[in-house]
Amino acid sequence: MKKSIIVCLLTVFILLGAIGEAAAANWVYVGKLQLASGRSRTDYIDGETVTINKANATITFWVLSETTDPERPSQMSAWKKTKYVSKLDGTYTTQEIEWHGYTKVDGKVIELSSKKPDSQTIYPEEFSLLAEAIEIAEQYAKQQ
């Protein structure tokens, strides 16, 4: 009984931390991708956490993606917060550093997962949400 109470309390603290972290950021709208199937993804970049490494000519930033699916209940959405590092060499080669995902139902978090992905290189397409996020992050980096 004692173990289950401790596990429940730890879960609540982790979930509140994830929500609080997302709420404390300065999320700036990047864009929305709408598919013919009705699925959509809306991306936001955290303007407060953009950092530039002038020595390596890279920027690091967080993107929050909200995904909706017409096959899920209307009050349910999936959220993924991803940390990227991108080169400022014109090619914008990018790597995903870590991500945290969760599902919200009626505004309550019901599932949380995290991962540190393999260091796979991403080459964002010219007219993609990631390319737009990189451009916005670069604007914030220039203000530093």
C-alpha positions as CSV (number, residue, x, y, z in Angstrom):
1,M,0.0,0.0,0.0
2,K,2.8,2.4,0.9
3,K,4.6,1.7,-2.3
4,S,1.6,2.4,-4.5
5,I,1.0,5.7,-2.7
6,I,4.6,6.7,-3.3
7,V,4.4,5.7,-7.0
8,C,1.2,7.7,-7.4
9,L,2.7,10.8,-5.8
10,L,5.8,10.5,-8.0
11,T,3.7,10.2,-11.1
12,V,1.7,13.3,-10.1
13,F,4.8,15.3,-9.5
14,I,6.3,14.2,-12.9
15,L,3.0,15.1,-14.7
16,L,2.8,18.5,-13.0
17,G,6.4,19.2,-13.9
18,A,5.7,18.5,-17.6
19,I,2.6,20.7,-17.6
20,G,4.3,23.4,-15.6
21,E,7.4,23.4,-17.9
22,A,5.1,23.8,-21.0
23,A,3.1,26.5,-19.4
24,A,6.1,28.5,-18.3
25,A,7.6,28.8,-21.8
26,N,7.0,31.5,-24.5
27,W,5.4,29.3,-27.1
28,V,5.3,31.1,-30.5
29,Y,3.1,29.8,-33.3
30,V,5.1,28.2,-36.2
31,G,2.3,26.7,-38.4
32,K,-0.2,24.0,-38.9
33,L,-0.1,20.9,-41.2
34,Q,-3.6,19.7,-42.2
35,L,-3.9,16.3,-43.9
36,A,-6.8,15.2,-46.1
37,S,-7.6,12.5,-43.6
38,G,-8.5,15.2,-41.1
39,R,-5.4,14.7,-39.0
40,S,-3.5,17.9,-38.1
41,R,-0.4,19.0,-36.3
42,T,0.2,22.5,-35.0
43,D,3.8,23.5,-34.0
44,Y,5.0,26.1,-31.6
45,I,8.6,27.1,-30.8
46,D,9.8,28.2,-27.3
47,G,11.3,31.6,-27.9
48,E,12.7,31.7,-24.4
49,T,14.9,28.6,-24.7
50,V,16.6,29.3,-28.0
51,T,20.4,29.3,-27.6
52,I,23.1,29.9,-30.1
53,N,26.6,28.4,-30.1
54,K,28.6,30.7,-32.2
55,A,31.7,28.5,-32.1
56,N,29.8,25.6,-33.7
57,A,27.4,27.8,-35.7
58,T,24.4,26.0,-34.2
59,I,21.2,26.8,-32.5
60,T,19.3,24.7,-30.0
61,F,15.5,25.1,-29.5
62,W,12.3,23.4,-28.3
63,V,9.3,22.7,-30.5
64,L,5.9,21.8,-29.1
65,S,3.6,19.8,-31.5
66,E,-0.1,19.2,-30.9
67,T,-1.6,16.4,-33.0
68,T,-5.3,15.9,-33.4
69,D,-7.0,13.0,-35.1
70,P,-10.7,12.8,-36.1
71,E,-10.7,9.1,-35.1
72,R,-10.0,10.1,-31.5
73,P,-12.5,11.8,-29.2
74,S,-12.6,15.5,-29.9
75,Q,-11.4,16.3,-26.4
76,M,-8.2,14.2,-26.8
77,S,-4.9,15.4,-28.3
78,A,-1.3,14.2,-28.3
79,W,1.5,16.6,-27.5
80,K,5.2,16.2,-28.2
81,K,7.9,18.5,-27.0
82,T,11.1,18.1,-29.0
83,K,14.6,19.6,-28.5
84,Y,16.5,20.2,-31.7
85,V,20.0,21.4,-32.6
86,S,20.4,22.8,-36.0
87,K,23.5,24.0,-38.0
88,L,23.4,27.6,-39.3
89,D,25.3,26.8,-42.5
90,G,22.5,27.2,-44.9
91,T,21.6,23.5,-45.1
92,Y,20.1,23.6,-41.6
93,T,21.1,20.0,-40.9
94,T,19.3,19.2,-37.6
95,Q,19.3,16.6,-34.9
96,E,16.7,15.6,-32.4
97,I,18.3,15.7,-28.9
98,E,15.4,14.5,-26.8
99,W,11.6,14.5,-26.7
100,H,8.7,14.2,-24.2
101,G,5.3,13.1,-25.3
102,Y,2.0,13.1,-23.5
103,T,-1.7,12.7,-24.2
104,K,-4.3,15.1,-22.9
105,V,-8.0,14.3,-22.4
106,D,-10.2,17.2,-21.3
107,G,-7.0,19.1,-20.4
108,K,-5.7,16.4,-18.1
109,V,-2.5,14.5,-18.8
110,I,-3.1,10.7,-19.0
111,E,0.1,9.4,-20.5
112,L,3.7,10.5,-20.5
113,S,6.8,9.2,-22.3
114,S,10.3,10.5,-22.9
115,K,13.2,9.5,-25.0
116,K,16.7,10.5,-26.0
117,P,16.8,9.5,-29.7
118,D,19.7,8.2,-31.7
119,S,21.6,11.1,-33.2
120,Q,20.0,10.8,-36.6
121,T,20.5,13.8,-39.0
122,I,17.4,15.4,-40.4
123,Y,17.4,17.5,-43.5
124,P,14.3,19.6,-43.3
125,E,12.3,20.2,-46.5
126,E,12.2,23.8,-47.6
127,F,8.5,24.4,-46.9
128,S,8.0,22.3,-43.7
129,L,7.1,23.0,-40.2
130,L,10.6,22.2,-39.0
131,A,12.2,24.5,-41.6
132,E,9.9,27.3,-40.4
133,A,10.7,26.5,-36.7
134,I,14.4,26.8,-37.5
135,E,13.9,30.2,-39.2
136,I,12.0,31.5,-36.2
137,A,14.6,30.1,-33.8
138,E,17.4,31.8,-35.8
139,Q,15.5,35.1,-35.5
140,Y,15.4,34.7,-31.7
141,A,19.1,33.7,-31.6
142,K,20.1,36.9,-33.4
143,Q,18.4,38.9,-30.6
144,Q,20.8,37.4,-28.1
